[in-house]
Amino acid sequence: MNALRFASRLAPRAASRVALSQPRVTKTAAFRPFSTKPQTLDELGSVDHGYTDDRVDVVAEPERRAFTYLLLSTVRFAYASTARVLVVKFVASMSASAEVLALATAEFELGHVEPGNTITVSWRGKPIFIRHRTPAEIAEGAAVPMAHLRDQETDEERCTKPEFAVVVGICTHLGCVPISDAGEFSGGWFCPCHGSHYDSSGRIRKGPAPLNMEVPPYSFMDDTKIIIG
């Protein structure tokens, strides 16, 4: 019995010595040539098979490709049309309305205005003075030296037609409305608020007003009809 136990103990040790004495054999991976070409999607594979399921085969399914192009073109056309409509509406909203355009210009008949008289009309909510000047008033206005004027403008620059002076009837000092045919200058205007005097073409001649009365844009349609605006 003792001999059997001794032999069983020696057997594993001998086997381990034999294994250590034998050379080790290692497995090496197979050599693969190096390639710089990137792998394509079909070579990499797809876990959810989306590449094979969603891929359009232009040979087997030519109508599917045509439908895709048609759908994309339709959507892009709808986007472009919507953008165009929005731009047109935005630009149209910035344009003046018909009511505003109707008030932009005004026509007046001056045939009934006698020389030496002044009428007051309304344009864009502002009073407009239109004076039919006499020859003496025209000559007096043309003879004024520029050095005597605070806001230097010639009579010809302010009166397109010498017989008529057209000015906005608002004092340039504090916005009061001057009185026609009043003041120290013939055919002019006088502001009683602070004592500004204007001559027959609306130029400031005396008082605190810094500028001449404004001349609105106007033109004569004929000898007796004027359009303002």
Phi and psi in degrees as a GROMACS rama.xvg file:
@    title "Ramachandran Plot"
@    xaxis  label "Phi"
@    yaxis  label "Psi"
@TYPE xy
-65.8181  -33.7641  ASN-2
-66.88  -37.0428  ALA-3
-67.6268  -41.2157  LEU-4
-63.654  -39.7659  ARG-5
-65.7862  -40.5393  PHE-6
-66.6263  -39.3757  ALA-7
-66.1811  -29.3255  SER-8
-74.9439  -34.8196  ARG-9
-77.318  -25.6542  LEU-10
-62.9664  -48.4408  ALA-11
-63.6165  -36.3737  PRO-12
-66.1225  -40.7106  ARG-13
-64.501  -40.7114  ALA-14
-64.3654  -39.5478  ALA-15
-67.0761  -35.8533  SER-16
-66.2538  -37.6299  ARG-17
-65.3881  -40.3616  VAL-18
-65.7849  -37.3408  ALA-19
-71.7474  -31.3778  LEU-20
-73.9096  -24.7258  SER-21
-79.0445  141.757  GLN-22
-68.108  145.786  PRO-23
-81.7385  141.635  ARG-24
-111.665  116.316  VAL-25
-104.847  144.468  THR-26
-92.8064  129.228  LYS-27
-108.152  145.303  THR-28
-67.9562  149.316  ALA-29
-65.3296  139.67  ALA-30
-74.3242  128.421  PHE-31
-118.42  130.118  ARG-32
-64.53  143.301  PRO-33
-75.7542  135.238  PHE-34
-129.08  135.649  SER-35
-92.0818  -3.73773  THR-36
-76.4824  125.98  LYS-37
-69.9761  147.87  PRO-38
-74.7023  141.092  GLN-39
-83.7096  170.423  THR-40
-64.5288  -36.6588  LEU-41
-70.9047  -26.4615  ASP-42
-75.0896  -35.1107  GLU-43
-71.8376  -29.854  LEU-44
90.8476  166.891  GLY-45
-137.099  125.218  SER-46
-67.4046  -41.8919  VAL-47
-95.6065  8.2248  ASP-48
59.7486  27.3238  HIS-49
-68.9709  -31.1123  GLY-50
-64.013  -44.8891  TYR-51
-78.057  -30.0884  THR-52
-77.2234  -39.4448  ASP-53
-96.4096  -6.15585  ASP-54
-69.5641  135.151  ARG-55
-93.0479  119.677  VAL-56
-90.0724  107.345  ASP-57
-68.0291  -18.3149  VAL-58
-86.3209  -49.8126  VAL-59
-78.1903  -30.239  ALA-60
-129.255  66.7311  GLU-61
-66.2054  -31.3618  PRO-62
-69.9449  -27.5795  GLU-63
-67.4998  -40.1433  ARG-64
-65.9173  -42.6193  ARG-65
-63.1544  -40.3721  ALA-66
-63.9467  -38.669  PHE-67
-63.2271  -45.757  THR-68
-63.3149  -39.7921  TYR-69
-64.145  -41.8782  LEU-70
-65.0991  -44.6121  LEU-71
-63.2796  -41.3616  LEU-72
-64.5882  -39.6634  SER-73
-64.2458  -43.2095  THR-74
-65.2224  -42.5134  VAL-75
-65.6387  -37.8715  ARG-76
-64.7712  -38.8523  PHE-77
-64.9743  -41.3507  ALA-78
-61.4156  -45.8881  TYR-79
-63.89  -40.2196  ALA-80
-65.7254  -41.2408  SER-81
-63.7897  -43.0465  THR-82
-63.0147  -40.0775  ALA-83
-63.9041  -43.0239  ARG-84
-62.6407  -42.1381  VAL-85
-63.8719  -41.1036  LEU-86
-66.062  -42.1429  VAL-87
-63.6061  -42.134  VAL-88
-66.9593  -37.1307  LYS-89
-66.0491  -43.7541  PHE-90
-66.3389  -38.9305  VAL-91
-65.7183  -33.7901  ALA-92
-67.679  -23.4345  SER-93
-85.2167  -12.4376  MET-94
-77.9956  155.917  SER-95
-71.3837  143.866  ALA-96
-75.0774  170.815  SER-97
-64.7673  -34.8881  ALA-98
-66.0706  -40.5868  GLU-99
-66.9035  -41.65  VAL-100
-64.0727  -33.4985  LEU-101
-67.2374  -31.2016  ALA-102
-87.1722  -5.79896  LEU-103
-68.9405  -32.3693  ALA-104
-127.063  155.312  THR-105
-147.434  139.566  ALA-106
-109.295  142.374  GLU-107
-138.946  141.407  PHE-108
-94.4671  128.265  GLU-109
-113.401  7.98161  LEU-110
-64.0575  -26.9155  GLY-111
-88.5125  -4.90932  HIS-112
-85.1536  115.316  VAL-113
-79.0457  154.238  GLU-114
-57.5509  135.569  PRO-115
91.0655  1.60127  GLY-116
-111.927  155.528  ASN-117
-127.746  135.548  THR-118
-115.848  154.856  ILE-119
-118.571  122.857  THR-120
-120.154  170.879  VAL-121
-115.591  135.235  SER-122
-143.096  119.622  TRP-123
54.5297  36.4464  ARG-124
77.8543  8.03126  GLY-125
-111.664  144.902  LYS-126
-75.726  134.84  PRO-127
-118.378  124.225  ILE-128
-92.5789  127.262  PHE-129
-123.424  114.116  ILE-130
-113.824  130.921  ARG-131
-88.2165  101.747  HIS-132
-80.6191  150.129  ARG-133
-84.9377  161.364  THR-134
-56.6093  -34.4941  PRO-135
-66.9545  -39.2567  ALA-136
-67.3955  -37.7635  GLU-137
-64.7231  -44.7228  ILE-138
-66.3794  -39.237  ALA-139
-65.3268  -41.4744  GLU-140
-67.273  -36.1853  GLY-141
-73.4291  -21.7383  ALA-142
-90.1188  -0.781063  ALA-143
-74.5474  125.046  VAL-144
-68.4704  146.503  PRO-145
-63.5159  -29.8939  MET-146
-66.6545  -19.1571  ALA-147
-88.5362  -1.48276  HIS-148
-105.432  135.892  LEU-149
-73.9788  -47.5137  ARG-150
-108.298  98.2394  ASP-151
-77.855  109.612  GLN-152
-142.091  138.805  GLU-153
-77.1613  160.377  THR-154
-64.1736  -36.7844  ASP-155
-67.7754  -32.4222  GLU-156
-67.795  -28.3662  GLU-157
-95.1547  -19.7999  ARG-158
-121.167  106.338  CYS-159
-61.8951  -42.9286  THR-160
-114.77  118.651  LYS-161
-55.0867  -29.655  PRO-162
-70.3683  -21.5738  GLU-163
-125.383  131.971  PHE-164
-108.967  127.924  ALA-165
-123.539  116.097  VAL-166
-138.761  156.89  VAL-167
-77.989  122.786  VAL-168
-79.3885  57.0814  GLY-169
-131.687  126.699  ILE-170
-67.0526  136.306  CYS-171
-81.1188  4.07745  THR-172
-84.3116  -66.6165  HIS-173
-131.752  15.5572  LEU-174
84.8306  18.59  GLY-175
-77.6436  168.215  CYS-176
-101.784  114.39  VAL-177
-68.7094  165.718  PRO-178
-97.0948  132.784  ILE-179
-76.377  152.889  SER-180
54.1939  43.341  ASP-181
-141.511  165.112  ALA-182
101.009  -174.463  GLY-183
-86.6224  -3.49674  GLU-184
-120.757  133.942  PHE-185
-63.1756  130.049  SER-186
72.4955  13.7192  GLY-187
-101.368  -158.732  GLY-188
-132.283  153.986  TRP-189
-134.035  130.89  PHE-190
-98.732  112.013  CYS-191
-75.3858  -10.6405  PRO-192
-65.1308  -48.8634  CYS-193
-136.027  10.0718  HIS-194
81.7291  41.0956  GLY-195
-91.7681  134.742  SER-196
-113.497  133.117  HIS-197
-121.478  148.014  TYR-198
-87.9153  -169.225  ASP-199
-69.8866  -13.8435  SER-200
-105.831  10.0572  SER-201
83.9403  17.6761  GLY-202
-87.9925  138.131  ARG-203
-70.2412  128.537  ILE-204
-119.576  -23.4024  ARG-205
-160.787  144.791  LYS-206
109.651  -177.72  GLY-207
-80.0573  -10.3377  PRO-208
-61.9465  131.071  ALA-209
-82.3743  -24.4876  PRO-210
-131.083  164.077  LEU-211
-69.4557  159.871  ASN-212
-66.4136  144.188  MET-213
-68.4471  141.978  GLU-214
-101.169  118.692  VAL-215
-74.4614  160.618  PRO-216
-69.6351  125.369  PRO-217
-152.651  165.343  TYR-218
-155.903  156.386  SER-219
-94.9584  125.672  PHE-220
-78.3279  -33.9528  MET-221
-153.988  -163.213  ASP-222
-66.2313  -27.4504  ASP-223
-125.405  6.73037  THR-224
-123.082  132.074  LYS-225
-122.722  145.675  ILE-226
-120.73  127.364  ILE-227
-108.184  131.454  ILE-228
